[in-house]
């Protein structure tokens, strides 16, 4: 089996997929639905017609696992349901095959995937470190590891902000 790439919307917005010879691609129906411009939709449709792209939905149990992990790493508030499902699909295939990589231009998607030991590719090459986030109240200084309800500080009610607690280089 060749390389398997799990594709986010950003991979279709560029010519990245056209440069991958003998590759297999997977995405989700919700990512496909995000492809609004004609060029990116045509790229996806061409890959589907060539049997190089499959659209697969995520498993609810794995989606819950990814959602919990995203909360733990501090990315949950910025990830959409589409992002969570895509990472869940990547996690499933990552356990079944060796050469699986998630391709995205979304740094929160890449951060959560890398934190789950999924190999990642950032076509724009902006992802250099994985980050563990905390939430901090600017008014009273309270910190939380998970985002509180409505991002409000449980002590004083001020909106909490996401801050980097720790970072580490992305493994290649």
Secondary structure, DSSP 8 states (H G I E B T S, - for coil): ---EEEE-HHHHHSSGGGG-TT-EEEE-HHHHHH--SHHHHHHHHHHHHTT-EEE----HHHHHHHHHHHHHHT-GGG--HHHHHHHHHHHHHHHH-SSEEEE-S-HHHHHHHHHTT-EEE-TT----EEEEEEEEETTT--EESS--GGGB-TTT--BEEEEEEEEEE---
